[in-house]
Amino acid sequence: MKVGSILKACRNRSGLSQEELACRLFINQSDISKYENDVKEPTISIVSMWAQYTQSQEVLVAFLCGVDGMTIMQQILEGATMLGMILGGIF
C-alpha cells in the first residue's frame, strides 16, 4: 500500500475536503488529489503538515516506523491510537 491511501484516510477521518486541506497547506486541490492517488509524491514537509492539520501525527509516526499500510488503515478505521500501540509493542 502506498502513502496516498493513508493520506486520504487521514483527511477523511478529520472531515476535511480536498479543497479545505489544500487551502491550509497553501497548495492546489489538484495536488491533494494527485497525492491521494499516488500520482505525485508529497515532500516530507507536506506529509508533516498534512498530519498536523488532520490531527493524525500518530499515523505519520507509524508509517515512518515501518508499520504496514493495511495495519495503519485498519487502525484508522477502528479509531485506535497507533502511537500507543507502537510504544506498547503491539506492532
N, C-alpha and C positions, 0 to 999 in steps of 0.2 A: 504494500500500500504506500502510496506517495503522500507527501505532505498536504497536497491540495484538499483531499477529503477531510483531513483533520482540521485544517483551517476553516473549511466550510462548516463543519460540525460545531466548532467553537463559536463562529459567527452566529449560526442559527440558535445555539443554546443561549446566547446573550440577547437574542431578539433584535439584533441589528440587521437592517437591509444592506445589500451591497453598496447602495448609494450613501447610506449613513456612515458606514465604516470607511468608505473611500474619502468622504469629507473629513473625517477625523484623522486619517492618515495622510491627507493632502496629496492624494493620487486620484487617478480616474477610476470610475466604476468598472470600465473595461479591464483595467489591470487586476481588480479584485476577481473578476470572472476568470481571467487567464491564470491567476494563482490557484484558484479553487479547482480549475480543470487541468492543472499541471501542464499548461501550455507555456507558461513563463515561471521561472523560479524566483521566489522572493529573496531579497537580501536578508541577512540576519537581523538588521535593524528594523525592517518591515515586519518580520516574524515577531520580534520582541514587542514592537508597538501593537501589533495585532493581538498578541496575548494580553497585553495590558488593557487595551480597550474592550476586549471581550471577557475580561476577568478570568482568563484561563492560563495563568502563568504555570500552573502545575502540569498542564498539557505539554508546554514547551520543555519543561524540565524532564518529563517522562520521555519525550521524543529524543532529546539530547542524550539521555541516559541509555538509549538503545531499546526502550520498550517498543515492541512491535505495534504497528498501526492498528491492527484488529483489536488488540487488547485496549489500546487507547480509545478507540471508537466505542467499544463495549462499555468502558468506564464512563465516557461522556454521556452515553445514552442512559446509563443507570444512575447518573448523578453522583458517582463516588468521587472522593478526593484522591487523586492518584499520588500526590506528593506524600500523603500519609502512608499509602500503601508501599511506595518506593522506600521511604525511610524505615518502614516497619519490616521490610524484607519480603514482602509478599511476591514481588516480581523477581 
